[in-house]
Amino acid sequence: MANIKKSFNFRSGVQVDDDNFVVNSNGLVGIGSTVPTTHLDVAGNIKTTGNVTGEQANFNTITATTLNIENVSTTGSVTGSGVKIGSPVGVVTAENIGETVTYYGDGQYLQNLPTSQWVDKDAGLGYISIYAAGNVGVSTDDPRHVFQVGGNNNINAFEKGVGINSEGGIVATGVVTATTFKGNVIGDITSSSTNVTQLTSSFINSTGIVTTSDLHVTGIVTTPAIQGVTLASYPHGSTKTLVVTVATKTSNHRYSGQGNANGYFIDGKESPVLSLTPGRTYKFDQSDSSNTSYPLRFYYDQAGTKPYGGNVSVFGSEGSAGSYTEITIGETSPQELYYLSASGATLVGNVIITNAVAKINHLDAVGVITATKFYGDIEGNVTSTTSSFTRVDTTNLEVTGIGTIADLESERSVLGIATCSKGHVTDKLGIGIVNPIRQVELYSAGISTIYVVGKESSTISIGQNYNTLVGLAESTSEIRFGNQDKTLEFLNGDLGDINSYLHAGNFAGIDTGGFNWIYGQTNSKLMTLSYKGHLGINKSDPEVQLDVVGLSTFQGGVRVIGNLIVESGSIIGGNVQPPAIIDNSDIYRPTSGISTFKEIDVFETIEVGSIAIGTARENIIDGISGGAIDAQFSRALFSAVGVGTSVTSSTLTVAGSIAGSHSVGIGTTIPTSGADFARAGIPITRFLKLPQITSTERGNLVALEPGSVIWNSSTSQIQYYDGSSWNSLT
């Protein structure tokens, strides 16, 4: 394009391409606008690389990197990375009252604004929440509660303020006033007038009236009057009269819309929960005519199906003058009763709390009853297949299964299996039997077992004297095990006997048994005493008074009054001194005469005048002159002796074995060894011959023992047996 250096002067305006650039006659400039309305009317964006300076500017929207504004009037917005207002100061003002100026972005350089811990929080709910990062204080610059109004900074000794913690707890040191308190109140309450729906507290101190529909006090109640529970404060020993009327139920009635349309009013209050004190008598006056057909009575259950009659009196007919129902509360009264109508009108009253100490006179449950302790008598039967009690006091206890009872006191008890640490049965105890007639009875259709076990020892005591000490006392006895290790003992602690009886019953019978001592490992009878008085040792069927099988030893003397009969065998050992006269036997010794013995076996000495063997005594020549036996000099003289034979060709002939318990001497009367043959025979025959057998005969030998010696004629050798084979001596 040509570069023309020339000034142009246009009168009455200038126009380029209709509306690209217009300068009208009034000096108004329009760019993109045919009819400019201001000095500069631009239809579109304006871009400048320098400063735009003016006293006043009106924009819908300003977008700038840096904008310095003295006075801005805009109906839109001002945007940019840097906006400066005022030189040196300016004012941002909302155009209309009620409008809000909002700042976005970093406000760290805003001045004269209070700083705090308020934090914006976007929880994703479509709006921004604000919260305090620390505690908030009002009228205090040192709050110690999450939200605190006034008060000091000592939580343990907080005063003159209100504090709220993050769990909803409120500490108020001043007066709290509210139309309604909802929820439980725990702690102390001091008020001149309190109306609470439900109150749970360990201590209540009210100077006015407390009205509550549900009162649970674990500690002390100090108050002149409780409305709704009106009877707790009446003194002990007094009779309180309560006026009863009947009227239509209101919405305040506990059973509104249920049961009968009418309800009881007690002293003008609609069916209140009554709290009755043990030791007090309460008279329910039903003289008012509205009580007609509504006789007030007491029940265990809400439905009125289980009437309570303990310490209850009724006078007159309800609705007539002077009529009343009276009840006396005792320590054993049920903790909870219901006052209801006995005419069939249901749910006209409410519950009664007797304040009794956890004692129940009537319990009717179809489910499981769990309790730490049961106190008092149990009326009627207790029947159970499995029972576990700490203490049971009852007149009638029936357990068909297993009963675990720490302390049992019962007039009558019928138990299947009972475990009891302490039992007191005042009348009779029946185990497995319904009606015991004795103090203790146990019955089983199968096997009955009483098991007494003590890790140290076990004792069963029987006596006529109750002994509080350990051990035996006068008129007592014991059966015990373990007092001596592995020993069973029967003890009579008094001066009497221990008697054992057979067939002691008052009935006749046969085949009476006996007393038996049995070794359990073999079940063999070691000793038996029959009912006839026959004692058998190692014999189960003794035939005589003393029947012994085996050797018997008597350390002292044995006295026999009557006959001593030895049917077989021998009288062996020691000195035998027969009685002076023995008749009707093989032994007969008068003052003089002959005693004949079938067999005598003497180990030591027989002291007799003479002994005739095989001959008459007259043929005996005494002493040295040569009798058969010289008893005076302890010598026997024989021409020949045959043992086991009637014929002897030698001085001593023995047909059979010779046995000696000490020594045998041949050729000597004083053997110096077990078998002494040193001087056997005469010098020319002084030799010993061994048994001579062949090898074949040797194989037929029996009862061989090591050391046996033979002459084997087949091998011409002396051979000995070593216990397993034969060996030759060379």
DOPABA-636270 format. One record per residue (C-alpha): residue number from 1; x, y, z; residue in three letters. Coordinates in steps of 0.05 Angstrom, whole numbers. Layout:
   n      x      y      z res
 NUM      X      Y      Z ALA
...
//
This chain:
   n      x      y      z res
   1      0      0      0 MET
   2     22     71    -17 ALA
   3     52    111     41 ASN
   4     18    178     37 ILE
   5     41    232     84 LYS
   6    -18    278     80 LYS
   7    -69    307    129 SER
   8   -142    300    112 PHE
   9   -198    342    137 ASN
  10   -269    318    129 PHE
  11   -329    362    143 ARG
  12   -394    334    167 SER
  13   -362    265    181 GLY
  14   -332    207    145 VAL
  15   -356    137    130 GLN
  16   -318     76    106 VAL
  17   -357     19     76 ASP
  18   -422     39    109 ASP
  19   -409     14    180 ASP
  20   -335     -7    184 ASN
  21   -316     62    207 PHE
  22   -362    121    217 VAL
  23   -349    190    244 VAL
  24   -414    230    246 ASN
  25   -423    304    248 SER
  26   -429    303    325 ASN
  27   -359    276    331 GLY
  28   -384    207    351 LEU
  29   -341    149    326 VAL
  30   -370     82    308 GLY
  31   -331     20    291 ILE
  32   -375    -35    266 GLY
  33   -433     10    283 SER
  34   -472     54    233 THR
  35   -502    100    286 VAL
  36   -453    111    343 PRO
  37   -484    134    409 THR
  38   -421    150    447 THR
  39   -356    183    431 HIS
  40   -329    113    416 LEU
  41   -379     60    399 ASP
  42   -346     -5    382 VAL
  43   -388    -65    361 ALA
  44   -339   -120    378 GLY
  45   -275   -130    418 ASN
  46   -224    -77    433 ILE
  47   -150    -95    437 LYS
  48    -97    -47    458 THR
  49    -23    -55    474 THR
  50    -20      9    515 GLY
  51    -60     39    571 ASN
  52   -133     57    568 VAL
  53   -145    119    612 THR
  54   -211    151    626 GLY
  55   -252    184    681 GLU
  56   -311    139    673 GLN
  57   -324     74    635 ALA
  58   -386     32    627 ASN
  59   -374    -41    607 PHE
  60   -415   -105    608 ASN
  61   -353   -148    614 THR
  62   -280   -128    621 ILE
  63   -226   -180    610 THR
  64   -156   -154    623 ALA
  65    -88   -179    644 THR
  66    -78   -117    687 THR
  67   -134    -68    700 LEU
  68   -128     -3    739 ASN
  69   -196     27    752 ILE
  70   -214     92    786 GLU
  71   -289     87    778 ASN
  72   -323     27    746 VAL
  73   -396     19    731 SER
  74   -413    -47    699 THR
  75   -474    -92    694 THR
  76   -431   -153    680 GLY
  77   -366   -173    708 SER
  78   -293   -155    711 VAL
  79   -244   -211    700 THR
  80   -170   -214    695 GLY
  81   -107   -240    727 SER
  82    -96   -173    761 GLY
  83   -148   -120    780 VAL
  84   -129    -57    818 LYS
  85   -182     -9    843 ILE
  86   -167     61    867 GLY
  87   -108    106    863 SER
  88    -85    102    917 PRO
  89   -152     73    944 VAL
  90   -219     55    916 GLY
  91   -285     27    937 VAL
  92   -323    -34    914 VAL
  93   -397    -24    926 THR
  94   -457    -66    911 ALA
  95   -504    -26    867 GLU
  96   -568    -45    902 ASN
  97   -584    -56    976 ILE
  98   -583   -130    993 GLY
  99   -535   -148    938 GLU
 100   -471   -183    957 THR
 101   -401   -172    931 VAL
 102   -366   -239    925 THR
 103   -291   -250    920 TYR
 104   -262   -312    889 TYR
 105   -190   -334    893 GLY
 106   -135   -317    941 ASP
 107   -155   -264    992 GLY
 108    -90   -264   1031 GLN
 109    -77   -190   1016 TYR
 110   -146   -167   1037 LEU
 111   -137   -118   1094 GLN
 112   -178    -99   1155 ASN
 113   -213   -169   1154 LEU
 114   -214   -213   1218 PRO
 115   -173   -277   1212 THR
 116   -200   -344   1241 SER
 117   -199   -420   1234 GLN
 118   -262   -424   1192 TRP
 119   -253   -474   1136 VAL
 120   -296   -485   1074 ASP
 121   -314   -558   1063 LYS
 122   -344   -589   1001 ASP
 123   -377   -654   1025 ALA
 124   -406   -668    956 GLY
 125   -476   -647    975 LEU
 126   -481   -591    923 GLY
 127   -462   -536    971 TYR
 128   -402   -512   1011 ILE
 129   -402   -521   1087 SER
 130   -359   -481   1134 ILE
 131   -330   -508   1199 TYR
 132   -281   -486   1252 ALA
 133   -216   -524   1256 ALA
 134   -212   -510   1331 GLY
 135   -258   -493   1389 ASN
 136   -308   -436   1382 VAL
 137   -317   -387   1439 GLY
 138   -371   -336   1451 VAL
 139   -357   -287   1507 SER
 140   -291   -323   1519 THR
 141   -224   -320   1482 ASP
 142   -200   -387   1511 ASP
 143   -254   -439   1497 PRO
 144   -240   -509   1524 ARG
 145   -304   -540   1497 HIS
 146   -318   -550   1423 VAL
 147   -370   -495   1431 PHE
 148   -367   -452   1493 GLN
 149   -407   -393   1516 VAL
 150   -373   -356   1573 GLY
 151   -343   -396   1629 GLY
 152   -271   -408   1649 ASN
 153   -217   -451   1618 ASN
 154   -218   -506   1672 ASN
 155   -259   -565   1649 ILE
 156   -254   -601   1716 ASN
 157   -279   -539   1753 ALA
 158   -321   -506   1700 PHE
 159   -367   -449   1721 GLU
 160   -407   -390   1697 LYS
 161   -416   -416   1626 GLY
 162   -443   -469   1578 VAL
 163   -400   -520   1543 GLY
 164   -418   -570   1488 ILE
 165   -371   -626   1469 ASN
 166   -366   -664   1403 SER
 167   -408   -722   1429 GLU
 168   -469   -679   1446 GLY
 169   -453   -671   1519 GLY
 170   -475   -605   1551 ILE
 171   -446   -574   1613 VAL
 172   -489   -517   1640 ALA
 173   -470   -482   1704 THR
 174   -531   -437   1703 GLY
 175   -605   -450   1696 VAL
 176   -630   -495   1639 VAL
 177   -700   -480   1617 THR
 178   -736   -521   1565 ALA
 179   -806   -540   1546 THR
 180   -788   -613   1539 THR
 181   -728   -656   1556 PHE
 182   -721   -718   1512 LYS
 183   -676   -777   1526 GLY
 184   -645   -802   1590 ASN
 185   -618   -755   1643 VAL
 186   -557   -784   1680 ILE
 187   -530   -750   1741 GLY
 188   -559   -702   1793 ASP
 189   -622   -661   1780 ILE
 190   -641   -603   1826 THR
 191   -704   -567   1807 SER
 192   -765   -533   1836 SER
 193   -808   -563   1781 SER
 194   -788   -621   1737 THR
 195   -830   -656   1684 ASN
 196   -791   -713   1651 VAL
 197   -816   -768   1605 THR
 198   -761   -817   1625 GLN
 199   -711   -805   1681 LEU
 200   -650   -848   1696 THR
 201   -606   -823   1752 SER
 202   -564   -845   1811 SER
 203   -588   -786   1852 PHE
 204   -649   -740   1846 ILE
 205   -658   -679   1891 ASN
 206   -720   -639   1873 SER
 207   -750   -584   1915 THR
 208   -815   -584   1875 GLY
 209   -857   -635   1837 ILE
 210   -828   -688   1792 VAL
 211   -876   -715   1739 THR
 212   -851   -774   1700 THR
 213   -881   -833   1664 SER
 214   -818   -875   1671 ASP
 215   -773   -867   1732 LEU
 216   -710   -908   1741 HIS
 217   -669   -888   1801 VAL
 218   -608   -928   1819 THR
 219   -591   -886   1880 GLY
 220   -628   -836   1924 ILE
 221   -693   -797   1910 VAL
 222   -703   -735   1952 THR
 223   -768   -700   1935 THR
 224   -832   -677   1970 PRO
 225   -877   -706   1916 ALA
 226   -873   -750   1854 ILE
 227   -932   -743   1808 GLN
 228   -948   -805   1767 GLY
 229   -913   -848   1819 VAL
 230   -948   -819   1879 THR
 231   -939   -869   1935 LEU
 232   -865   -876   1946 ALA
 233   -859   -825   2002 SER
 234   -911   -849   2051 TYR
 235   -881   -868   2119 PRO
 236   -872   -939   2144 HIS
 237   -926   -967   2189 GLY
 238   -983   -925   2160 SER
 239  -1044   -945   2119 THR
 240  -1054   -902   2057 LYS
 241  -1124   -896   2029 THR
 242  -1130   -886   1954 LEU
 243  -1195   -863   1923 VAL
 244  -1214   -902   1861 VAL
 245  -1261   -878   1807 THR
 246  -1276   -904   1737 VAL
 247  -1281   -860   1675 ALA
 248  -1269   -862   1600 THR
 249  -1196   -871   1581 LYS
 250  -1160   -812   1550 THR
 251  -1099   -813   1504 SER
 252  -1055   -810   1567 ASN
 253  -1077   -879   1589 HIS
 254  -1023   -932   1582 ARG
 255  -1072   -978   1547 TYR
 256  -1110   -925   1508 SER
 257  -1146   -957   1450 GLY
 258  -1137  -1027   1481 GLN
 259  -1184  -1069   1522 GLY
 260  -1243  -1036   1557 ASN
 261  -1261   -964   1541 ALA
 262  -1259   -945   1615 ASN
 263  -1200   -941   1662 GLY
 264  -1185   -931   1736 TYR
 265  -1168   -863   1764 PHE
 266  -1128   -865   1829 ILE
 267  -1135   -801   1870 ASP
 268  -1156   -766   1806 GLY
 269  -1096   -790   1766 LYS
 270  -1110   -833   1705 GLU
 271  -1084   -904   1718 SER
 272  -1015   -883   1745 PRO
 273   -958   -931   1756 VAL
 274   -961   -945   1831 LEU
 275   -900   -954   1874 SER
 276   -917   -990   1939 LEU
 277   -870   -994   1998 THR
 278   -857  -1060   2035 PRO
 279   -887  -1059   2105 GLY
 280   -945  -1013   2083 ARG
 281  -1019  -1026   2076 THR
 282  -1057   -993   2018 TYR
 283  -1133   -987   2018 LYS
 284  -1165   -977   1950 PHE
 285  -1232   -942   1965 ASP
 286  -1285   -963   1914 GLN
 287  -1344   -928   1947 SER
 288  -1356   -884   1886 ASP
 289  -1414   -910   1844 SER
 290  -1371   -908   1781 SER
 291  -1336   -971   1808 ASN
 292  -1398  -1013   1798 THR
 293  -1381  -1075   1757 SER
 294  -1306  -1058   1763 TYR
 295  -1281  -1095   1824 PRO
 296  -1207  -1078   1833 LEU
 297  -1162  -1138   1844 ARG
 298  -1088  -1154   1837 PHE
 299  -1055  -1200   1785 TYR
 300   -987  -1228   1767 TYR
 301   -998  -1214   1693 ASP
 302  -1022  -1158   1649 GLN
 303  -1078  -1201   1619 ALA
 304  -1108  -1213   1688 GLY
 305  -1107  -1290   1682 THR
 306  -1065  -1303   1744 LYS
 307  -1095  -1271   1807 PRO
 308  -1052  -1253   1866 TYR
 309  -1083  -1263   1935 GLY
 310  -1026  -1255   1983 GLY
 311  -1044  -1207   2041 ASN
 312  -1106  -1181   2003 VAL
 313  -1173  -1166   2036 SER
 314  -1239  -1145   2003 VAL
 315  -1296  -1111   2039 PHE
 316  -1365  -1094   2012 GLY
 317  -1388  -1091   1940 SER
 318  -1354  -1043   1892 GLU
 319  -1396   -979   1880 GLY
 320  -1427   -982   1949 SER
 321  -1409   -941   2010 ALA
 322  -1350   -966   2050 GLY
 323  -1327  -1017   1999 SER
 324  -1252  -1025   1988 TYR
 325  -1197  -1073   1968 THR
 326  -1136  -1074   2013 GLU
 327  -1065  -1101   2003 ILE
 328  -1005  -1105   2049 THR
 329   -937  -1105   2017 ILE
 330   -884  -1149   2050 GLY
 331   -812  -1167   2036 GLU
 332   -833  -1229   1998 THR
 333   -885  -1194   1955 SER
 334   -875  -1198   1880 PRO
 335   -835  -1141   1852 GLN
 336   -888  -1128   1800 GLU
 337   -963  -1134   1802 LEU
 338  -1022  -1106   1762 TYR
 339  -1085  -1073   1789 TYR
 340  -1141  -1093   1742 LEU
 341  -1216  -1108   1742 SER
 342  -1241  -1177   1761 ALA
 343  -1305  -1169   1721 SER
 344  -1274  -1184   1654 GLY
 345  -1262  -1111   1635 ALA
 346  -1191  -1114   1608 THR
 347  -1133  -1065   1614 LEU
 348  -1168  -1015   1658 VAL
 349  -1109  -1006   1707 GLY
 350  -1034  -1006   1706 ASN
 351   -973  -1037   1737 VAL
 352   -953  -1037   1811 ILE
 353   -880  -1035   1832 ILE
 354   -874  -1062   1903 THR
 355   -801  -1044   1915 ASN
 356   -791  -1114   1943 ALA
 357   -719  -1137   1943 VAL
 358   -717  -1181   1882 ALA
 359   -764  -1233   1912 LYS
 360   -817  -1268   1869 ILE
 361   -874  -1308   1898 ASN
 362   -903  -1329   1832 HIS
 363   -866  -1341   1767 LEU
 364   -900  -1369   1706 ASP
 365   -854  -1373   1646 ALA
 366   -858  -1415   1584 VAL
 367   -787  -1400   1563 GLY
 368   -719  -1399   1597 VAL
 369   -709  -1367   1666 ILE
 370   -638  -1343   1680 THR
 371   -620  -1314   1747 ALA
 372   -559  -1308   1791 THR
 373   -597  -1329   1854 LYS
 374   -667  -1354   1874 PHE
 375   -689  -1335   1944 TYR
 376   -751  -1355   1982 GLY
 377   -797  -1415   1977 ASP
 378   -820  -1442   1910 ILE
 379   -894  -1459   1915 GLU
 380   -913  -1523   1880 GLY
 381   -867  -1568   1841 ASN
 382   -803  -1552   1806 VAL
 383   -796  -1602   1750 THR
 384   -736  -1600   1704 SER
 385   -694  -1646   1660 THR
 386   -633  -1601   1670 THR
 387   -629  -1551   1728 SER
 388   -572  -1508   1753 SER
 389   -584  -1467   1816 PHE
 390   -540  -1430   1865 THR
 391   -592  -1439   1920 ARG
 392   -661  -1471   1921 VAL
 393   -710  -1461   1979 ASP
 394   -773  -1500   1965 THR
 395   -823  -1547   1996 THR
 396   -825  -1592   1935 ASN
 397   -768  -1602   1885 LEU
 398   -771  -1651   1828 GLU
 399   -712  -1657   1780 VAL
 400   -721  -1712   1728 THR
 401   -652  -1701   1697 GLY
 402   -589  -1670   1725 ILE
 403   -594  -1619   1781 GLY
 404   -534  -1576   1798 THR
 405   -550  -1540   1864 ILE
 406   -500  -1504   1907 ALA
 407   -548  -1498   1967 ASP
 408   -612  -1539   1972 LEU
 409   -665  -1531   2026 GLU
 410   -729  -1570   2014 SER
 411   -783  -1605   2054 GLU
 412   -790  -1656   1998 ARG
 413   -741  -1668   1941 SER
 414   -745  -1717   1883 VAL
 415   -680  -1716   1844 LEU
 416   -654  -1755   1785 GLY
 417   -580  -1735   1788 ILE
 418   -564  -1678   1836 ALA
 419   -499  -1640   1846 THR
 420   -502  -1599   1909 CYS
 421   -447  -1564   1948 SER
 422   -493  -1554   2008 LYS
 423   -561  -1585   2018 GLY
 424   -612  -1577   2074 HIS
 425   -674  -1620   2067 VAL
 426   -721  -1606   2124 THR
 427   -765  -1667   2115 ASP
 428   -751  -1723   2065 LYS
 429   -705  -1730   2006 LEU
 430   -726  -1776   1950 GLY
 431   -679  -1791   1892 ILE
 432   -716  -1827   1837 GLY
 433   -778  -1836   1880 ILE
 434   -839  -1792   1884 VAL
 435   -863  -1800   1955 ASN
 436   -807  -1819   2002 PRO
 437   -830  -1844   2071 ILE
 438   -760  -1843   2101 ARG
 439   -712  -1785   2110 GLN
 440   -670  -1806   2048 VAL
 441   -694  -1854   1995 GLU
 442   -660  -1872   1929 LEU
 443   -695  -1915   1877 TYR
 444   -677  -1937   1807 SER
 445   -710  -1987   1761 ALA
 446   -639  -2007   1740 GLY
 447   -577  -1996   1781 ILE
 448   -573  -1947   1840 SER
 449   -505  -1918   1856 THR
 450   -479  -1874   1911 ILE
 451   -409  -1849   1894 TYR
 452   -366  -1818   1949 VAL
 453   -297  -1795   1926 VAL
 454   -244  -1753   1961 GLY
 455   -176  -1740   1931 LYS
 456   -144  -1747   2000 GLU
 457   -194  -1794   2034 SER
 458   -268  -1810   2037 SER
 459   -310  -1820   2100 THR
 460   -382  -1841   2113 ILE
 461   -403  -1827   2185 SER
 462   -460  -1862   2221 ILE
 463   -479  -1848   2293 GLY
 464   -525  -1822   2346 GLN
 465   -485  -1759   2363 ASN
 466   -475  -1699   2317 TYR
 467   -402  -1685   2315 ASN
 468   -376  -1618   2290 THR
 469   -304  -1640   2295 LEU
 470   -263  -1682   2247 VAL
 471   -255  -1754   2270 GLY
 472   -293  -1803   2313 LEU
 473   -333  -1782   2374 ALA
 474   -377  -1816   2424 GLU
 475   -434  -1856   2393 SER
 476   -406  -1848   2323 THR
 477   -376  -1896   2272 SER
 478   -342  -1889   2204 GLU
 479   -330  -1925   2139 ILE
 480   -269  -1893   2109 ARG
 481   -219  -1902   2053 PHE
 482   -151  -1870   2044 GLY
 483   -137  -1852   2116 ASN
 484    -83  -1905   2108 GLN
 485    -58  -1911   2038 ASP
 486   -102  -1957   1995 LYS
 487   -138  -1983   2057 THR
 488   -213  -1990   2072 LEU
 489   -230  -1985   2146 GLU
 490   -292  -1998   2189 PHE
 491   -289  -1961   2256 LEU
 492   -334  -1962   2317 ASN
 493   -317  -1901   2358 GLY
 494   -356  -1924   2419 ASP
 495   -352  -1983   2467 LEU
 496   -401  -2029   2430 GLY
 497   -392  -2085   2380 ASP
 498   -389  -2090   2304 ILE
 499   -441  -2143   2286 ASN
 500   -454  -2176   2219 SER
 501   -521  -2209   2207 TYR
 502   -546  -2261   2157 LEU
 503   -619  -2273   2144 HIS
 504   -640  -2221   2195 ALA
 505   -707  -2205   2162 GLY
 506   -773  -2228   2191 ASN
 507   -786  -2279   2136 PHE
 508   -771  -2352   2126 ALA
 509   -727  -2379   2070 GLY
 510   -677  -2431   2049 ILE
 511   -607  -2431   2021 ASP
 512   -582  -2379   2070 THR
 513   -515  -2352   2047 GLY
 514   -451  -2341   2086 GLY
 515   -395  -2292   2098 PHE
 516   -342  -2295   2043 ASN
 517   -272  -2265   2037 TRP
 518   -255  -2263   1962 ILE
 519   -190  -2246   1926 TYR
 520   -213  -2200   1870 GLY
 521   -158  -2217   1820 GLN
 522   -181  -2289   1814 THR
 523   -250  -2285   1848 ASN
 524   -229  -2344   1891 SER
 525   -257  -2351   1961 LYS
 526   -201  -2347   2011 LEU
 527   -245  -2357   2072 MET
 528   -318  -2374   2082 THR
 529   -361  -2373   2145 LEU
 530   -427  -2408   2131 SER
 531   -492  -2392   2166 TYR
 532   -482  -2459   2204 LYS
 533   -419  -2431   2236 GLY
 534   -370  -2471   2194 HIS
 535   -306  -2434   2178 LEU
 536   -269  -2455   2116 GLY
 537   -199  -2432   2098 ILE
 538   -184  -2444   2024 ASN
 539   -249  -2482   2023 LYS
 540   -314  -2450   2000 SER
 541   -360  -2504   2029 ASP
 542   -334  -2520   2099 PRO
 543   -363  -2584   2128 GLU
 544   -340  -2576   2200 VAL
 545   -329  -2518   2248 GLN
 546   -257  -2509   2223 LEU
 547   -242  -2536   2154 ASP
 548   -172  -2518   2129 VAL
 549   -141  -2538   2063 VAL
 550    -65  -2533   2067 GLY
 551    -11  -2530   2120 LEU
 552    -29  -2495   2185 SER
 553     21  -2466   2234 THR
 554      5  -2451   2307 PHE
 555     56  -2408   2343 GLN
 556     28  -2424   2412 GLY
 557     -4  -2485   2441 GLY
 558    -62  -2522   2412 VAL
 559   -115  -2549   2459 ARG
 560   -161  -2604   2436 VAL
 561   -221  -2620   2479 ILE
 562   -245  -2686   2450 GLY
 563   -215  -2729   2397 ASN
 564   -155  -2712   2353 LEU
 565   -165  -2751   2289 ILE
 566   -111  -2757   2236 VAL
 567   -144  -2797   2181 GLU
 568    -84  -2797   2134 SER
 569    -12  -2773   2134 GLY
 570     32  -2764   2194 SER
 571     42  -2722   2257 ILE
 572    109  -2690   2240 ILE
 573    159  -2651   2282 GLY
 574    171  -2630   2353 GLY
 575    152  -2664   2418 ASN
 576     85  -2698   2418 VAL
 577     53  -2704   2486 GLN
 578    -12  -2742   2481 PRO
 579    -65  -2733   2534 PRO
 580    -64  -2775   2596 ALA
 581   -118  -2822   2572 ILE
 582   -141  -2829   2500 ILE
 583   -199  -2876   2490 ASP
 584   -230  -2906   2428 ASN
 585   -168  -2896   2385 SER
 586   -105  -2930   2364 ASP
 587    -69  -2896   2422 ILE
 588    -82  -2923   2490 TYR
 589    -37  -2911   2549 ARG
 590    -60  -2928   2619 PRO
 591    -12  -2924   2677 THR
 592     24  -2984   2648 SER
 593     18  -3022   2583 GLY
 594     34  -3017   2510 ILE
 595     18  -2960   2460 SER
 596     14  -2980   2388 THR
 597     24  -2931   2331 PHE
 598     10  -2945   2259 LYS
 599     63  -2896   2236 GLU
 600    110  -2847   2272 ILE
 601    154  -2796   2237 ASP
 602    201  -2763   2286 VAL
 603    253  -2711   2268 PHE
 604    287  -2709   2336 GLU
 605    273  -2750   2399 THR
 606    222  -2800   2424 ILE
 607    225  -2811   2498 GLU
 608    200  -2881   2513 VAL
 609    220  -2939   2557 GLY
 610    227  -2989   2501 SER
 611    205  -3000   2430 ILE
 612    187  -3067   2402 ALA
 613    190  -3072   2327 ILE
 614    163  -3137   2298 GLY
 615    166  -3173   2365 THR
 616    137  -3173   2434 ALA
 617    165  -3127   2487 ARG
 618    183  -3188   2530 GLU
 619    234  -3209   2478 ASN
 620    272  -3144   2483 ILE
 621    338  -3148   2521 ILE
 622    352  -3079   2550 ASP
 623    418  -3042   2549 GLY
 624    485  -3070   2530 ILE
 625    462  -3142   2534 SER
 626    430  -3133   2465 GLY
 627    357  -3114   2460 GLY
 628    323  -3095   2395 ALA
 629    324  -3022   2415 ILE
 630    363  -2997   2474 ASP
 631    326  -2933   2489 ALA
 632    368  -2917   2550 GLN
 633    433  -2909   2509 PHE
 634    398  -2886   2445 SER
 635    422  -2947   2406 ARG
 636    385  -2998   2364 ALA
 637    415  -3066   2354 LEU
 638    394  -3107   2292 PHE
 639    424  -3170   2262 SER
 640    397  -3149   2195 ALA
 641    351  -3094   2169 VAL
 642    308  -3098   2107 GLY
 643    274  -3036   2082 VAL
 644    220  -3046   2031 GLY
 645    231  -3122   2031 THR
 646    217  -3180   2076 SER
 647    279  -3217   2055 VAL
 648    349  -3192   2065 THR
 649    414  -3228   2051 SER
 650    457  -3171   2077 SER
 651    461  -3129   2139 THR
 652    420  -3074   2104 LEU
 653    377  -3087   2045 THR
 654    337  -3029   2014 VAL
 655    286  -3044   1960 ALA
 656    277  -2974   1930 GLY
 657    309  -2907   1937 SER
 658    348  -2880   1995 ILE
 659    340  -2807   2011 ALA
 660    378  -2766   2061 GLY
 661    373  -2693   2077 SER
 662    445  -2686   2102 HIS
 663    502  -2737   2089 SER
 664    512  -2809   2069 VAL
 665    572  -2848   2094 GLY
 666    594  -2918   2073 ILE
 667    652  -2947   2111 GLY
 668    646  -2892   2163 THR
 669    595  -2869   2214 THR
 670    618  -2797   2210 ILE
 671    614  -2775   2136 PRO
 672    655  -2715   2119 THR
 673    618  -2698   2055 SER
 674    550  -2705   2024 GLY
 675    569  -2775   2000 ALA
 676    630  -2803   2035 ASP
 677    656  -2868   2002 PHE
 678    730  -2860   2022 ALA
 679    731  -2922   2065 ARG
 680    677  -2962   2029 ALA
 681    692  -3036   2024 GLY
 682    755  -3071   2044 ILE
 683    823  -3051   2015 PRO
 684    818  -3100   1958 ILE
 685    747  -3076   1938 THR
 686    754  -3002   1954 ARG
 687    730  -2975   1887 PHE
 688    665  -2944   1861 LEU
 689    625  -2970   1802 LYS
 690    583  -2921   1760 LEU
 691    518  -2940   1727 PRO
 692    533  -2979   1663 GLN
 693    488  -2968   1603 ILE
 694    495  -2970   1528 THR
 695    489  -2910   1482 SER
 696    419  -2934   1463 THR
 697    398  -2940   1537 GLU
 698    427  -2871   1550 ARG
 699    377  -2841   1501 GLY
 700    319  -2869   1544 ASN
 701    341  -2834   1607 LEU
 702    291  -2785   1638 VAL
 703    294  -2729   1690 ALA
 704    366  -2715   1673 LEU
 705    401  -2659   1709 GLU
 706    468  -2625   1694 PRO
 707    524  -2665   1728 GLY
 708    494  -2734   1718 SER
 709    550  -2787   1707 VAL
 710    548  -2856   1673 ILE
 711    595  -2910   1645 TRP
 712    579  -2917   1571 ASN
 713    591  -2990   1557 SER
 714    584  -2979   1483 SER
 715    643  -2930   1480 THR
 716    678  -2953   1545 SER
 717    679  -2880   1570 GLN
 718    658  -2841   1631 ILE
 719    607  -2790   1608 GLN
 720    573  -2731   1642 TYR
 721    511  -2691   1623 TYR
 722    520  -2615   1618 ASP
 723    446  -2597   1612 GLY
 724    441  -2604   1536 SER
 725    488  -2661   1514 SER
 726    533  -2717   1538 TRP
 727    608  -2707   1542 ASN
 728    664  -2758   1551 SER
 729    718  -2754   1604 LEU
 730    787  -2770   1577 THR
//
